[in-house]
Structures are given as structure tokens and as C-alpha cells.
Amino acid sequence: MKGHSYNPEGCPKCGKIHIPPFKGKTFKQHPLQGKHHKEETKEKIKIARTGTTVSDETKLKMSNSHKGRSLEERGHSPDCGCGPCKAHRGECFGENHPQYIDGLRNNYPKEFNEILKESIRERDGRICQMPGCGKTEHENGRKLDIHHIDYDENNCEDYNLISLCLSCHAKTNIRDREIWQQIFSELNCVWLGT
């Protein structure tokens, strides 16, 4: 394919349709887009991968490739039925979640989904709300975390949620919980006009 260009109607040089390499192409241009493995094949892949680990370098590359990109920008449609999209829309939780591991559970209720988190990020202007920080989502290098002000994972009311960058969120979960709770409660009272 060297010297030839991808054109769905055929190469201008030779007239053949060349399948482009995946790197640098959108998901919709990938030759396997829309095709799925049989359940038997999925099970074989699962067994083959059991016990394998991904290197830190590979994890970092995967993370960097997704930073700041929505599921749609990564080739998924709004009605996509894959596990990550269902999780993003809050449609799967507990045992139905694609990352569920037997014996481990997620303490968050189904209401604490990506839709709710995005609404809080929007409300907060996509800026870390820690006094003195003000890091944007872009500067954070990832989506802002959504913190439960009263540390009650089941309290998903707007007044109890606040956007924080990764480092500020880590600080709030290590020590001085009562102080953070008071600071963020006062901030939210001012913002929400209560």
C-alpha cells in the first residue's frame, strides 16, 4: 500500500480499494468496525488473557490516547451497546458492569453515573473548585473528579457534589475530612444561593 492512498471508491493509482492501517484512523474506518467476536471466541480470549498483566508503559499509552476525548470522538455512537458506553450512560452497574470482578463491589449507587458527573463538571465550569487551585480540566490532563462533600457515597444531590482535580481530590480523602466538608459546604451554599 506504500505510495497508494486510502479511498473508499478505489485508489487513483491502481483502482484497488486498500484497507488503511488502524493507526491514526477513526474507528469507523477500521476494517473490523461493526464486527463482533462469537461468544466462544470471547471466552477463549478471556481464558488466554487471564493472569496476564499490562506494562505500566502500555497503560500510560492507553490512558494518554483517551485523554480529553469523548466516547463519540473515540468512534462510539450515542446508542452504542458496548460495555464502556453502557457504563458511561449509567446503564450497567454491579454485576452488569463490564469491569465487575466477583467479590469486589462498587459502593456508589447507580445515580452516580457519568451523566450526573458531567452535569457537575459543567456547573463548576470544568475548573477545580479547591480554593487556591483553579486547575482546568485541560491542565488536569483528565476529566475532573467528582467529590462527595459529606463523604456519603449514597448522597448524590447536587449540593453534595463538587469538581476537583486529581491532586486536590487525593488531599480531601487522606486527612482533615471535617475541615474539607465545612469548606466545600460553605462554597456550595454560596454558589447555590442557599
Secondary structure as a PSIPRED ss2 file (coil, helix, strand):
# PSIPRED VFORMAT (PSIPRED V4.0)

   1 M C   1.000  0.000  0.000
   2 K C   1.000  0.000  0.000
   3 G C   1.000  0.000  0.000
   4 H C   1.000  0.000  0.000
   5 S C   1.000  0.000  0.000
   6 Y C   1.000  0.000  0.000
   7 N C   1.000  0.000  0.000
   8 P C   1.000  0.000  0.000
   9 E C   1.000  0.000  0.000
  10 G C   1.000  0.000  0.000
  11 C C   1.000  0.000  0.000
  12 P C   1.000  0.000  0.000
  13 K C   1.000  0.000  0.000
  14 C C   1.000  0.000  0.000
  15 G C   1.000  0.000  0.000
  16 K C   1.000  0.000  0.000
  17 I C   1.000  0.000  0.000
  18 H C   1.000  0.000  0.000
  19 I C   1.000  0.000  0.000
  20 P C   1.000  0.000  0.000
  21 P C   1.000  0.000  0.000
  22 F C   1.000  0.000  0.000
  23 K C   1.000  0.000  0.000
  24 G C   1.000  0.000  0.000
  25 K C   1.000  0.000  0.000
  26 T C   1.000  0.000  0.000
  27 F H   0.000  1.000  0.000
  28 K H   0.000  1.000  0.000
  29 Q H   0.000  1.000  0.000
  30 H C   1.000  0.000  0.000
  31 P C   1.000  0.000  0.000
  32 L C   1.000  0.000  0.000
  33 Q C   1.000  0.000  0.000
  34 G C   1.000  0.000  0.000
  35 K C   1.000  0.000  0.000
  36 H C   1.000  0.000  0.000
  37 H C   1.000  0.000  0.000
  38 K C   1.000  0.000  0.000
  39 E H   0.000  1.000  0.000
  40 E H   0.000  1.000  0.000
  41 T H   0.000  1.000  0.000
  42 K H   0.000  1.000  0.000
  43 E H   0.000  1.000  0.000
  44 K H   0.000  1.000  0.000
  45 I H   0.000  1.000  0.000
  46 K H   0.000  1.000  0.000
  47 I H   0.000  1.000  0.000
  48 A H   0.000  1.000  0.000
  49 R H   0.000  1.000  0.000
  50 T C   1.000  0.000  0.000
  51 G C   1.000  0.000  0.000
  52 T C   1.000  0.000  0.000
  53 T C   1.000  0.000  0.000
  54 V C   1.000  0.000  0.000
  55 S C   1.000  0.000  0.000
  56 D H   0.000  1.000  0.000
  57 E H   0.000  1.000  0.000
  58 T H   0.000  1.000  0.000
  59 K H   0.000  1.000  0.000
  60 L H   0.000  1.000  0.000
  61 K H   0.000  1.000  0.000
  62 M H   0.000  1.000  0.000
  63 S H   0.000  1.000  0.000
  64 N H   0.000  1.000  0.000
  65 S H   0.000  1.000  0.000
  66 H H   0.000  1.000  0.000
  67 K C   1.000  0.000  0.000
  68 G C   1.000  0.000  0.000
  69 R C   1.000  0.000  0.000
  70 S C   1.000  0.000  0.000
  71 L C   1.000  0.000  0.000
  72 E C   1.000  0.000  0.000
  73 E C   1.000  0.000  0.000
  74 R C   1.000  0.000  0.000
  75 G C   1.000  0.000  0.000
  76 H C   1.000  0.000  0.000
  77 S C   1.000  0.000  0.000
  78 P C   1.000  0.000  0.000
  79 D C   1.000  0.000  0.000
  80 C C   1.000  0.000  0.000
  81 G C   1.000  0.000  0.000
  82 C C   1.000  0.000  0.000
  83 G H   0.000  1.000  0.000
  84 P H   0.000  1.000  0.000
  85 C H   0.000  1.000  0.000
  86 K H   0.000  1.000  0.000
  87 A H   0.000  1.000  0.000
  88 H H   0.000  1.000  0.000
  89 R C   1.000  0.000  0.000
  90 G C   1.000  0.000  0.000
  91 E C   1.000  0.000  0.000
  92 C C   1.000  0.000  0.000
  93 F C   1.000  0.000  0.000
  94 G H   0.000  1.000  0.000
  95 E H   0.000  1.000  0.000
  96 N H   0.000  1.000  0.000
  97 H C   1.000  0.000  0.000
  98 P C   1.000  0.000  0.000
  99 Q C   1.000  0.000  0.000
 100 Y C   1.000  0.000  0.000
 101 I C   1.000  0.000  0.000
 102 D C   1.000  0.000  0.000
 103 G C   1.000  0.000  0.000
 104 L C   1.000  0.000  0.000
 105 R C   1.000  0.000  0.000
 106 N C   1.000  0.000  0.000
 107 N C   1.000  0.000  0.000
 108 Y C   1.000  0.000  0.000
 109 P C   1.000  0.000  0.000
 110 K C   1.000  0.000  0.000
 111 E C   1.000  0.000  0.000
 112 F C   1.000  0.000  0.000
 113 N C   1.000  0.000  0.000
 114 E H   0.000  1.000  0.000
 115 I H   0.000  1.000  0.000
 116 L H   0.000  1.000  0.000
 117 K H   0.000  1.000  0.000
 118 E H   0.000  1.000  0.000
 119 S H   0.000  1.000  0.000
 120 I H   0.000  1.000  0.000
 121 R H   0.000  1.000  0.000
 122 E H   0.000  1.000  0.000
 123 R H   0.000  1.000  0.000
 124 D C   1.000  0.000  0.000
 125 G C   1.000  0.000  0.000
 126 R C   1.000  0.000  0.000
 127 I E   0.000  0.000  1.000
 128 C C   1.000  0.000  0.000
 129 Q C   1.000  0.000  0.000
 130 M C   1.000  0.000  0.000
 131 P C   1.000  0.000  0.000
 132 G C   1.000  0.000  0.000
 133 C C   1.000  0.000  0.000
 134 G C   1.000  0.000  0.000
 135 K C   1.000  0.000  0.000
 136 T E   0.000  0.000  1.000
 137 E H   0.000  1.000  0.000
 138 H H   0.000  1.000  0.000
 139 E H   0.000  1.000  0.000
 140 N H   0.000  1.000  0.000
 141 G C   1.000  0.000  0.000
 142 R C   1.000  0.000  0.000
 143 K C   1.000  0.000  0.000
 144 L C   1.000  0.000  0.000
 145 D E   0.000  0.000  1.000
 146 I E   0.000  0.000  1.000
 147 H E   0.000  0.000  1.000
 148 H E   0.000  0.000  1.000
 149 I C   1.000  0.000  0.000
 150 D C   1.000  0.000  0.000
 151 Y C   1.000  0.000  0.000
 152 D C   1.000  0.000  0.000
 153 E C   1.000  0.000  0.000
 154 N C   1.000  0.000  0.000
 155 N C   1.000  0.000  0.000
 156 C C   1.000  0.000  0.000
 157 E C   1.000  0.000  0.000
 158 D H   0.000  1.000  0.000
 159 Y H   0.000  1.000  0.000
 160 N H   0.000  1.000  0.000
 161 L E   0.000  0.000  1.000
 162 I E   0.000  0.000  1.000
 163 S E   0.000  0.000  1.000
 164 L E   0.000  0.000  1.000
 165 C C   1.000  0.000  0.000
 166 L H   0.000  1.000  0.000
 167 S H   0.000  1.000  0.000
 168 C H   0.000  1.000  0.000
 169 H H   0.000  1.000  0.000
 170 A H   0.000  1.000  0.000
 171 K H   0.000  1.000  0.000
 172 T H   0.000  1.000  0.000
 173 N H   0.000  1.000  0.000
 174 I H   0.000  1.000  0.000
 175 R C   1.000  0.000  0.000
 176 D C   1.000  0.000  0.000
 177 R H   0.000  1.000  0.000
 178 E H   0.000  1.000  0.000
 179 I H   0.000  1.000  0.000
 180 W H   0.000  1.000  0.000
 181 Q H   0.000  1.000  0.000
 182 Q H   0.000  1.000  0.000
 183 I H   0.000  1.000  0.000
 184 F H   0.000  1.000  0.000
 185 S H   0.000  1.000  0.000
 186 E H   0.000  1.000  0.000
 187 L H   0.000  1.000  0.000
 188 N H   0.000  1.000  0.000
 189 C H   0.000  1.000  0.000
 190 V H   0.000  1.000  0.000
 191 W H   0.000  1.000  0.000
 192 L H   0.000  1.000  0.000
 193 G C   1.000  0.000  0.000
 194 T C   1.000  0.000  0.000
